[in-house]
Amino acid sequence: MKKNIGSVLALYPTPVVVAGTMTNQKPNWLLVAHVGIIGHDRIMISCAKQHYTNQGIKENGAVSLALVNEAMLPNADFVGSVSGSKTDK
């Protein structure tokens, strides 16, 4: 379905992204389904408080995002299925 939403600063439809950060000196990723653009220099991701990746974001003050494409789906599914506190990912 194609929908014209006009000239807005938005992601539509909302993509699934992989958020990455260093947590306890190890790379770690989290599958995030809630992402928004706040401005030309700001984004917002929404993830539950208990996620292990949040610790790394707070420690480093940095996060990287990758939009998930079809080729990435198996790896994105893995990232979203296991916790970085129990498994290196």
BELVEN-V861014 format. One record per run of one state. SS is the DSSP state (H for helix, E for strand, - for the rest). FROM is the first residue (numbers start at 1). TO is the last residue. If there is no record, write none. Layout:
{{SS & FROM & TO} {SS & FROM & TO}}
This chain:
{{- & 1 & 16} {E & 17 & 23} {- & 24 & 25} {E & 26 & 32} {- & 33 & 34} {E & 35 & 39} {- & 40 & 41} {E & 42 & 45} {- & 46 & 51} {H & 52 & 60} {- & 61 & 63} {E & 64 & 67} {- & 68 & 69} {H & 70 & 81} {- & 82 & 89}}
